[in-house]
Amino acid sequence: MDAEEDPEIIMSDLCADVEVDGCFLTVEIYKADIDPGWILEVINEFGTSTVFDDPFIADGLAWKQFEKTLNEEGVTAFYNKKEKRKLFH
């Protein structure tokens, strides 16, 4: 594939580094210029990435999903079992 054919990645202005209960997360919301769906990806301090399966029609909706997940499941939703043991033991 030529560089000319690679889609441009558009990053949302809502991307942020977030600290929650002493845990550090990077929230990335992005889309390709050829696709209207926004992708929500949350990366924890260990480098583990959580990507939500379904794209969002607006970047604000992706951010709301991040907040909803935090409220309902807590920050541990973005960590695997091994990482949770390192954080909380």
N, C-alpha and C positions, 0 to 999 in steps of 0.2 A: 504494500500500500504506500503510495506517495505521501509525502508530508502535506501536499495540497489536499489530499483526501481525508486526512485525519480531522475529526470534528474538534472544534474549539470547546474547551471546558470553561463554563461560566460559573464562577464562585459567587455565592450569595453574600450580601452585606451582613447577613445574620451569623456567619461563621464566627466562632468565638472559642477562646480557652476559658474553661469554667472550673472553679474549685467548689466541690460539694463535700462537706464533712471531712475535709482534709484530703480528699481524693481529687486528682486533676484529670480533666477530660478535655479533649479537643473536639468540638462539634463542627463538622464540615457539611455544608449543604451546597450541592452543585448540580449542574445539568450540562448536557452536551447541546451545542447550538442547533443540532439537527433533531433534538428530542425535547418535547415540552415538559417532561416529567422531572421533578427535582428529587435528588437522592439525598437521604439522610445517613450520614456515617458518623459514628462516635468512636473516638480512639482514646483508650485509657493510657495511663502513664507507663504501662508495660509494653505498649505498642499494639495491643490487641484491638482489632477493629470490629465494630458491630455495625452492619449495614442493614437497614430496614428493607424488607423484601419489595414492598410496593412503592412506586414513585408517588410523589405528591404533586398536585396541580399548582401549588404555590409554595414558595420558600417559607412563608409564614406558617403554613400548615405543617411543614416539616419541623419547624422550631416548636410548634405547639405539641407535636408528637413527642419530641424530646422531653419537654416539660411534663407531659402526661406520664411518660414512662418513669421519670424521676419520682413523681408524686405517688404513683401506684406501686412501683416495684422497688424504688430506692436506687441509690447509686450502684449497688451491687449488680443490677441488671446488665451492667456494661463490663463485668469481670467474669472470667471462668473460675471454676472451683479452686484450682491451684492458686490463682491470683488472690482470691478471697481469703484463703488461708494465710497468705503472706501479709495481707492488709490488716486482718482482724485477729491475728494470734501472735 
